[in-house]
Amino acid sequence: MVTSITPFGVRAVGIVADVPPNTTGLPGIGTLSNMVGALLTIGLIACVAGLVIAAIVWAIGSHSSNPHLAGRGKSGVLVAFVAAVLIGGANVLVDFFVTTGKGI
């Protein structure tokens, strides 16, 4: 955007740059998109595995009267849930911030 200074203040004149993202600008964008999708899948599988392992640790800690182990298991369950929410909602979060950034 071109600006000009007048006696009454700064005034915007000219062109507004509006360059949207595209999927044809670089070669390999489709492959990269598939790779990111695969990473999301691997991340969600890891969250499920972490949840199962943490739940087992929590159960063993509770049944063996070991509060430290039970606490670590609870923390692991919470971390697995939060990671799954962030991985599953990554597209929505990025879209939200892209849309917010366009409004600036």
Protein Blocks (a to p, Z undefined) as FASTA:
>chain_A
ZZdddfkbccdedjdddddddfklpghklmmmmmmmmmmmmmmmmmmmmmmmmmmmmmmm
mmnopaklmmmmmmmmmmmmmmmmmmmmmmmmmmmmmmmmmmZZ
